[in-house]
Amino acid sequence: MRVTDIYNKKQPVISMEFFPFRDEKTEQGFNTVVDDLALLNPDYLSVTFGAGGSTKDGSFQTVKTLAKDKNLPCVAYIAGYGLGPDQIIDVLDQYKELGIETIFVLRGDKPKGQDFIAHPDSFTYASDLIAFISEHYDFTLGCAGYPEGHVEAQSLEQDLEFLKLKVDNGARYVVAQYFYDNEYFFNYVEKCRKIGINVPIIPGIMPVYTIKMTRALSKICGTALTAPLLEKMEAVDAEDKKAVLDLGIDFSVDQCKGLLKQGVSGLHFYTMNRSRSTKEIISRLRQDKTLL
């Protein structure tokens, strides 16, 4: 399954991201979530890859579960930070043997709280890793974009140049980091087109799951918590799990409607290995047949 074929054949495409299960207990919960969301017939699923290869084996097993055991269209992530070329090849050979045709490529971050030593020949940037994979494999490659700029970039303009290099080196689609104001995304796409980035750019959707998680991820990812969202978050009891989830679902439904009305190529949901929010958002969007 090549993601670019899907974007060429239909729009909007619905995709969902998961992180790998850790053990038998979390595998059971993972299977329940995936089976629930599979009823929505998503166009493809993706599985993340831990910093420094920390989830290498778990990521492979999770991809295998989705692609082989459940026969679901699947994209495998790879994060190159700290890994040498031979280690990258080992990972990609496994995915190739599994029949995976699309790889989502990230630089990745240094593992936190670990005495981690990076391989001396590890790839400094995602663009370098994309060029390496393009030279050695026939995978369709995707990469990340950052509508508000990567947290380490000096400016959005510099970050856009990095994105163009990733595309020039072989990335064929972009999934944008999540955001809470659609204008960030629309302005980002416009800037991308002006500098010659013409591949599909897919908005990432991160519902509010808990107030604490939303605030923490905002700092890590550099995603602004906009005034309308903050107002809603502050008006709800953070300990009322249902109320918080309902807030997140309502906000994401409105956000997705705005994106779909502008003709985005798809929606990529960060599920956090949970089903209720993503399931209800998509179900509500599908009630309006002009949207999905």
Secondary structure, DSSP 8 states (H G I E B T S, - for coil): --HHHHHHH-SSEEEEEE----SHHHHHHHHHHHHHHHTT--SEEEE---GGGTTHHHHHHHHHIIIIIS---EEEEEE-TT--HHHHHHHHHHHHHHT--EEEEE-----TTS-----TT--SSHHHHHHHHHHH---EEEEEE-TT--TT-S-HHHHHHHHHHHHHTTEEEEEE---S-HHHHHHHHHHHHHTT--S-EEEEE-----HHHHHHHHHHHT----HHHHHHHHTS-TT-HHHHHHHHHHHHHHHHHHHHHTT-SEEEEE-TT--HHHHHHHHHHHTSTTT-
